[in-house]
Amino acid sequence: MWSHLVLRASLPVLHLTLSLPLCLRRPFISESACFCCCLSGEYQDSDGECRACDATCLKCTGPRREDCISCGSSRALEEGHCVAECAKGKYRSGGQCHLCDHTCATCKDAGPANCTSCDTDKFGVERYLHQGQCLDACPETFYHTSKRTCQPCSENCRLCSSPNHCLQCNSSFYVSDGQCVKLECGEGEVEDPDYEECMPCEEGCRKCVLYNPRHCLSCIEGFYNFQDGCYKNCPAKTYSVEEEMTCAPCEDDCMSCDEHECYWCEADLLLSEGQCVSVCPDGFYGNEDLNECEECHPDCATCSGPENGDCLSCEEGRTLANGECVPEREVCPIKTFLNDYGVCEDCHPSCEFCSGPEKNQCTKCGKGRFLTMQQTCVSKCSVGFFASQLSGVCEACPQGCSLCADALRCSRCQSSRRAPLFLQNGQCVTECVRSGMCPVAA
């Protein structure tokens, strides 16, 4: 009875199977259809039957070689074909062939740095293989080969056309029979990289710097080293240190010195006891000819010159009279002078102070009068001089000036037909400057 029930139960299923289309190979049944799954190396034709792919294909859409859609591990898919090797200009990855970078002739992976060979690219540029890249020119120290590769030049060669034909060497080397030979320079010489020969260093150098023969690294015997140079005698503002054969700098304002003191100062400064000063100490005056501070006369505390009549101030117990420091008891009243007999004698009436009785022995004038170079007192200074209210002296006008108000402003020029002068902006000039008109001086 149980077998009958089983048979009856299976009859609907059997009936359903017989009523559907024929399924081949690996059929499976659903409630309404029969589905087929073809094996690898097969495809399903229009009748639903599984047919064999081309022998090169792992999977395909048809029977032809170009119908492949995937390949076995030993082949790669390229435009529907399963090939053992990708075409030139392509590389294999993920079971497929991909285009190389446009610079590569062949490659092993994507990008311009994975080339394995080079040729003329699609733009017509000739390329050469160097470290995985196809370059339009080989880098320095490499040369082009007929196989489109870059090969290294010989040692110390910067530019070559073959391994045995160097055209240019590295610094300190020169070309000889296609090879680079070390340039050996003697004492006092350095390599000339432009002409591949030795050139002399600056005088006194034992060794100097490449590209700068004036920069000395060491000096020959008898020369002093100072600031990258060699000197037979130490330059201005330095002094020699014999033990080290070097030059040491003086103080900033000193032009000539040794290790102990300065001997000569820069302009506008005065030498005082081995130092450079702008003002001399008390008891000294500035000698502008020698640029030195020199001692005043012993009678003076301060002075403007070396004589006893150049005093500006006096020591205690003495008083200033006509530039001299005299004992206070020897001072004569105004308009008198002390004669050789120690007696106060009258000055010339034109003098306020004097050194003698004559009118050309005045040393200072009264109010409204001015002392000339001839030691006379006048109310009006001569041509070429002006009356200085500050000093009470007739002081010289600027050069070429016959009439002036002070030492800076001229109002009339000294002029002649042979040497005409023109007044412009308070100065006497030989030619007018284009800043305005200037009249000819009378």
C-alpha positions as CSV (number, residue, x, y, z in Angstrom):
1,M,0.0,0.0,0.0
2,W,2.9,2.4,0.8
3,S,4.5,1.8,-2.6
4,H,1.2,2.7,-4.3
5,L,1.0,5.9,-2.3
6,V,4.6,6.8,-3.3
7,L,3.9,6.1,-6.9
8,R,0.8,8.2,-6.9
9,A,2.5,11.0,-5.2
10,S,5.3,11.0,-7.8
11,L,3.1,11.0,-10.8
12,P,2.4,14.8,-10.9
13,V,6.1,15.5,-10.7
14,L,6.9,13.1,-13.5
15,H,4.1,14.5,-15.6
16,L,5.4,18.0,-15.1
17,T,9.0,17.0,-16.1
18,L,7.9,15.4,-19.3
19,S,5.8,18.5,-20.3
20,L,8.9,21.0,-20.1
21,P,11.6,21.5,-22.7
22,L,14.5,19.1,-22.7
23,C,17.3,20.2,-20.3
24,L,20.8,18.8,-21.0
25,R,23.9,18.5,-19.0
26,R,23.1,20.0,-15.5
27,P,19.4,20.7,-15.4
28,F,17.5,21.8,-12.3
29,I,13.7,22.3,-12.1
30,S,11.6,25.1,-10.7
31,E,7.8,25.1,-10.5
32,S,7.4,26.6,-13.9
33,A,10.7,26.2,-15.9
34,C,13.8,24.1,-16.5
35,F,17.1,25.9,-16.3
36,C,20.5,24.8,-17.7
37,C,24.0,25.8,-16.5
38,C,26.7,25.1,-19.1
39,L,30.2,24.0,-17.9
40,S,33.4,26.1,-18.2
41,G,34.6,26.0,-21.8
42,E,30.9,25.9,-23.0
43,Y,28.3,28.4,-24.1
44,Q,24.5,28.0,-24.6
45,D,23.3,28.2,-28.2
46,S,20.0,29.6,-29.4
47,D,18.3,26.2,-28.9
48,G,19.4,26.3,-25.2
49,E,22.0,23.6,-25.7
50,C,25.5,23.9,-24.3
51,R,28.2,24.0,-27.0
52,A,32.0,23.9,-26.7
53,C,33.9,27.2,-26.8
54,D,37.1,27.6,-28.8
55,A,39.9,25.7,-27.1
56,T,41.7,28.9,-26.1
57,C,38.7,30.3,-24.1
58,L,37.8,29.6,-20.5
59,K,34.4,31.2,-21.0
60,C,32.8,32.5,-24.2
61,T,29.7,33.8,-26.0
62,G,30.1,31.7,-29.1
63,P,32.2,29.2,-30.9
64,R,34.8,31.5,-32.5
65,R,38.3,32.4,-31.2
66,E,37.2,36.1,-30.8
67,D,34.2,35.1,-28.6
68,C,36.1,34.6,-25.4
69,I,35.0,36.5,-22.3
70,S,37.6,35.0,-19.9
71,C,40.7,32.9,-20.1
72,G,42.6,30.3,-18.3
73,S,45.5,31.2,-16.0
74,S,48.1,30.8,-18.8
75,R,46.4,33.2,-21.1
76,A,45.1,36.8,-21.1
77,L,42.0,38.3,-22.6
78,E,42.7,40.8,-25.5
79,E,39.8,42.1,-27.6
80,G,37.9,38.8,-27.3
81,H,40.9,36.5,-27.8
82,C,42.7,34.5,-25.2
83,V,46.4,35.0,-26.0
84,A,49.6,33.6,-24.5
85,E,51.3,37.0,-24.8
86,C,49.8,40.5,-25.0
87,A,50.5,42.4,-28.1
88,K,53.4,45.0,-28.2
89,G,52.4,48.1,-26.3
90,K,50.2,46.2,-23.8
91,Y,50.8,44.5,-20.4
92,R,49.0,41.7,-18.6
93,S,47.0,42.3,-15.4
94,G,44.0,40.6,-13.9
95,G,43.7,38.1,-16.7
96,Q,43.5,40.9,-19.4
97,C,45.7,42.9,-21.6
98,H,45.9,46.7,-21.0
99,L,47.5,49.5,-23.0
100,C,51.0,50.7,-21.8
101,D,51.7,54.4,-21.2
102,H,52.1,56.2,-24.6
103,T,55.9,56.7,-24.0
104,C,56.5,52.9,-23.7
105,A,57.1,50.5,-26.6
106,T,56.5,47.6,-24.1
107,C,55.9,47.6,-20.4
108,K,55.2,45.5,-17.4
109,D,52.6,47.6,-15.7
110,A,50.6,50.8,-15.9
111,G,52.3,54.3,-15.8
112,P,55.3,55.9,-17.5
113,A,57.8,54.3,-15.0
114,N,57.2,50.6,-15.9
115,C,58.5,50.6,-19.5
116,T,60.6,47.6,-20.6
117,S,61.6,48.8,-24.1
118,C,61.3,52.0,-26.1
119,D,60.8,53.2,-29.7
120,T,59.4,56.2,-31.5
121,D,56.1,57.1,-29.7
122,K,52.8,58.0,-31.4
123,F,53.8,61.6,-31.6
124,G,57.0,60.8,-33.5
125,V,59.4,61.4,-30.6
126,E,62.3,59.0,-30.4
127,R,62.6,57.6,-26.8
128,Y,65.3,55.8,-24.9
129,L,64.9,53.4,-21.9
130,H,66.4,54.7,-18.6
131,Q,65.4,53.2,-15.2
132,G,61.9,52.0,-16.4
133,Q,61.1,55.2,-18.3
134,C,61.2,56.1,-22.0
135,L,62.9,59.5,-22.2
136,D,63.3,61.8,-25.2
137,A,66.9,62.3,-24.2
138,C,69.3,60.4,-21.9
139,P,70.4,62.2,-18.7
140,E,73.9,63.6,-18.1
141,T,76.6,60.8,-17.8
142,F,74.5,58.5,-20.1
143,Y,74.6,57.9,-23.9
144,H,72.0,56.6,-26.4
145,T,72.4,53.1,-27.8
146,S,71.0,51.6,-31.1
147,K,68.7,49.4,-28.9
148,R,67.0,52.5,-27.7
149,T,68.5,52.4,-24.2
150,C,70.5,54.8,-22.0
151,Q,73.9,53.3,-20.9
152,P,76.3,55.0,-18.5
153,C,79.4,56.8,-19.7
154,S,82.8,55.8,-18.3
155,E,83.9,56.9,-14.8
156,N,84.2,60.7,-14.3
157,C,82.7,61.4,-17.7
158,R,79.9,64.0,-17.9
159,L,79.1,63.8,-21.6
160,C,79.9,60.9,-24.0
161,S,78.8,59.3,-27.3
162,S,79.9,55.8,-26.4
163,P,81.6,54.0,-23.4
164,N,85.1,54.7,-24.9
165,H,84.5,58.2,-26.3
166,C,84.1,60.8,-23.6
167,L,83.4,64.4,-24.8
168,Q,83.4,66.2,-21.4
169,C,84.7,65.2,-18.0
170,N,83.8,66.1,-14.4
171,S,85.7,69.0,-12.7
172,S,89.4,68.1,-11.9
173,F,89.5,65.8,-14.9
174,Y,90.3,66.3,-18.6
175,V,89.7,64.2,-21.8
176,S,92.6,62.1,-23.1
177,D,92.0,59.5,-25.9
178,G,88.3,59.4,-25.1
179,Q,88.9,58.8,-21.4
180,C,88.9,61.1,-18.3
181,V,92.3,61.6,-16.7
182,K,92.8,63.3,-13.3
183,L,94.2,66.9,-13.6
184,E,97.2,67.2,-11.3
185,C,98.1,70.9,-10.5
186,G,101.3,72.0,-8.7
187,E,101.7,74.3,-5.7
188,G,100.1,77.7,-6.3
189,E,97.9,76.4,-9.1
190,V,94.2,75.3,-9.4
191,E,92.2,73.5,-12.0
192,D,90.5,75.7,-14.7
193,P,87.3,73.8,-15.3
194,D,86.5,75.9,-18.5
195,Y,89.8,75.0,-20.3
196,E,90.7,71.7,-18.6
197,E,94.1,73.0,-17.5
198,C,95.8,74.5,-14.5
199,M,95.8,78.2,-13.8
200,P,97.8,80.2,-11.2
201,C,96.3,81.2,-7.8
202,E,96.6,84.7,-6.6
203,E,100.1,85.8,-5.7
204,G,101.2,84.2,-2.4
205,C,98.7,81.4,-2.4
206,R,99.9,77.9,-1.9
207,K,96.5,76.4,-2.4
208,C,93.3,78.2,-3.6
209,V,89.6,77.5,-4.3
210,L,88.3,76.1,-7.6
211,Y,86.5,78.8,-9.7
212,N,88.0,81.5,-7.4
213,P,91.8,81.7,-7.6
214,R,91.8,84.8,-5.3
215,H,90.4,82.7,-2.4
216,C,93.5,81.3,-0.7
217,L,93.3,78.3,1.5
218,S,97.0,78.5,2.6
219,C,99.9,80.8,1.9
220,I,103.5,80.2,0.8
221,E,106.4,81.1,3.1
222,G,106.8,84.8,3.6
223,F,103.2,85.8,3.1
224,Y,100.6,86.7,5.7
225,N,97.1,85.2,5.6
226,F,94.1,87.5,6.0
227,Q,90.4,87.1,5.0
228,D,91.0,84.4,2.4
229,G,94.0,86.3,0.9
230,C,97.8,86.2,1.1
231,Y,99.8,89.4,1.5
232,K,103.5,90.2,1.4
233,N,102.7,93.0,3.8
234,C,99.5,93.2,5.8
235,P,96.9,95.6,4.3
236,A,95.7,98.9,5.8
237,K,93.9,98.8,9.1
238,T,95.7,95.5,10.1
239,Y,99.0,94.5,11.7
240,S,101.1,91.4,11.4
241,V,101.2,88.5,13.9
242,E,104.6,87.0,13.1
243,E,104.2,83.8,15.1
244,E,101.1,82.8,13.1
245,M,102.0,84.6,9.8
246,T,98.5,86.2,9.8
247,C,97.1,89.8,9.8
248,A,94.9,91.0,12.7
249,P,92.5,94.0,12.4
250,C,93.1,97.4,14.1
251,E,90.4,99.2,16.0
252,D,87.6,100.4,13.8
253,D,88.8,104.1,13.5
254,C,92.5,103.3,13.1
255,M,94.3,103.1,9.8
256,S,97.7,101.9,11.0
257,C,98.6,100.1,14.3
258,D,100.4,97.2,16.0
259,E,99.1,95.0,18.8
260,H,99.8,97.8,21.4
261,E,98.6,101.1,19.9
262,C,97.3,103.0,16.9
263,Y,99.7,105.2,14.9
264,W,97.4,106.8,12.3
265,C,93.7,107.6,12.5
266,E,91.0,108.0,9.9
267,A,90.1,111.5,8.6
268,D,88.4,113.9,11.1
269,L,89.9,112.0,14.0
270,L,93.1,112.8,16.0
271,L,95.7,110.5,17.5
272,S,96.0,110.8,21.3
273,E,98.3,108.4,23.2
274,G,97.7,105.5,20.8
275,Q,93.9,106.1,20.6
276,C,91.7,107.8,18.0
277,V,89.7,110.7,19.4
278,S,87.4,113.4,18.0
279,V,88.5,116.0,20.7
280,C,91.9,116.3,22.3
281,P,92.1,116.2,26.1
282,D,93.0,119.2,28.2
283,G,96.6,120.3,27.8
284,F,96.6,119.3,24.1
285,Y,95.5,120.8,20.8
286,G,94.7,119.2,17.5
287,N,97.4,119.4,14.9
288,E,95.4,119.1,11.7
289,D,98.5,118.7,9.5
290,L,99.6,115.6,11.4
291,N,96.1,114.5,12.7
292,E,97.6,114.2,16.2
293,C,97.0,115.8,19.6
294,E,100.1,117.7,20.6
295,E,101.0,119.4,23.9
296,C,100.1,123.0,24.6
297,H,102.7,125.5,25.9
298,P,103.4,124.8,29.6
299,D,101.7,128.1,30.6
300,C,98.3,127.0,29.0
301,A,95.6,124.8,30.5
302,T,93.9,124.5,27.1
303,C,95.1,125.9,23.8
304,S,94.6,126.2,20.1
305,G,98.3,125.8,19.2
306,P,101.8,125.2,20.6
307,E,102.8,128.8,21.3
308,N,102.4,130.7,24.6
309,G,100.1,133.1,22.8
310,D,97.7,130.3,21.8
311,C,96.2,129.7,25.2
312,L,92.5,129.4,25.6
313,S,92.4,129.0,29.4
314,C,94.9,129.1,32.2
315,E,95.9,127.2,35.3
316,E,95.0,128.6,38.8
317,G,97.0,131.8,39.6
318,R,97.3,132.9,36.0
319,T,95.0,134.8,33.9
320,L,94.5,135.1,30.1
321,A,95.8,138.2,28.5
322,N,95.9,138.5,24.7
323,G,96.1,134.7,24.4
324,E,98.8,134.4,27.0
325,C,98.6,133.0,30.5
326,V,100.3,135.6,32.7
327,P,100.5,135.9,36.5
328,E,97.5,137.7,37.8
329,R,99.6,140.6,39.1
330,E,101.0,141.2,35.6
331,V,97.7,141.8,33.9
332,C,97.5,145.2,32.2
333,P,94.2,147.1,31.9
334,I,92.2,147.3,28.6
335,K,93.9,149.2,25.7
336,T,97.4,148.6,27.2
337,F,100.0,145.9,26.9
338,L,102.9,144.7,29.1
339,N,106.2,145.9,27.5
340,D,109.6,144.2,27.8
341,Y,110.3,146.2,31.0
342,G,107.2,144.9,32.8
343,V,105.3,148.2,32.4
344,C,101.8,148.6,31.0
345,E,102.0,150.7,27.9
346,D,99.2,152.2,25.8
347,C,98.0,150.3,22.6
348,H,97.4,152.2,19.4
349,P,94.0,154.0,19.7
350,S,92.4,151.6,17.1
351,C,93.1,148.5,19.3
352,E,91.1,147.1,22.2
353,F,93.9,144.7,23.0
354,C,97.4,144.6,21.5
355,S,100.9,143.1,21.7
356,G,102.6,146.4,21.0
357,P,102.1,150.1,20.4
358,E,101.7,150.1,16.6
359,K,98.4,150.0,14.8
360,N,99.3,146.6,13.2
361,Q,99.9,145.0,16.6
362,C,96.2,144.7,17.6
363,T,95.0,141.3,18.9
364,K,91.4,142.3,19.5
365,C,89.2,145.2,18.4
366,G,86.6,147.2,20.1
367,K,82.9,147.2,19.2
368,G,82.1,148.1,15.6
369,R,85.7,147.3,14.4
370,F,87.2,144.0,13.1
371,L,90.7,142.5,13.2
372,T,92.4,142.0,9.8
373,M,95.1,139.5,8.9
374,Q,97.5,142.4,9.2
375,Q,96.6,142.7,12.9
376,T,94.9,146.1,12.3
377,C,91.3,147.1,13.4
378,V,89.0,148.4,10.6
379,S,85.3,149.3,10.5
380,K,84.9,147.7,7.0
381,C,86.7,144.6,5.8
382,S,88.6,144.7,2.5
383,V,87.5,142.9,-0.8
384,G,87.2,139.2,-0.4
385,F,86.5,139.3,3.4
386,F,83.5,139.8,5.6
387,A,83.1,141.2,9.1
388,S,82.3,138.3,11.4
389,Q,80.2,139.5,14.4
390,L,80.9,136.3,16.1
391,S,84.7,136.3,16.1
392,G,85.3,140.1,15.6
393,V,87.6,139.2,12.8
394,C,87.6,139.9,9.0
395,E,87.2,136.4,7.7
396,A,87.7,135.2,4.1
397,C,84.7,135.0,1.7
398,P,84.2,131.8,-0.4
399,Q,86.7,131.2,-3.2
400,G,86.2,133.6,-6.1
401,C,84.0,135.9,-4.1
402,S,84.7,139.6,-3.8
403,L,81.7,140.5,-1.6
404,C,79.9,138.2,0.8
405,A,77.6,138.2,3.8
406,D,79.2,135.2,5.5
407,A,81.5,132.2,4.7
408,L,78.7,130.5,2.7
409,R,76.8,133.2,0.8
410,C,78.5,135.3,-1.9
411,S,76.8,138.5,-3.4
412,R,79.5,139.5,-5.9
413,C,82.1,137.5,-7.8
414,Q,85.7,138.2,-8.7
415,S,85.6,138.1,-12.5
416,S,87.8,138.9,-15.5
417,R,87.7,138.4,-19.2
418,R,90.1,135.6,-19.0
419,A,88.5,133.9,-16.1
420,P,84.8,134.9,-15.9
421,L,82.8,133.8,-12.9
422,F,79.0,133.8,-12.5
423,L,77.0,134.1,-9.3
424,Q,74.4,131.4,-8.8
425,N,72.7,130.4,-5.5
426,G,75.2,132.4,-3.5
427,Q,78.2,130.7,-5.1
428,C,80.7,131.8,-7.8
429,V,80.8,129.3,-10.6
430,T,82.5,129.0,-14.0
431,E,79.4,127.7,-15.7
432,C,75.7,128.2,-14.8
433,V,73.8,125.1,-13.9
434,R,70.4,124.6,-15.6
435,S,68.4,125.5,-12.5
436,G,67.7,129.1,-13.5
437,M,69.4,132.2,-14.8
438,C,72.5,133.7,-13.2
439,P,74.0,137.2,-13.9
440,V,77.6,137.7,-14.9
441,A,79.6,139.1,-11.9
442,A,80.9,142.6,-12.4
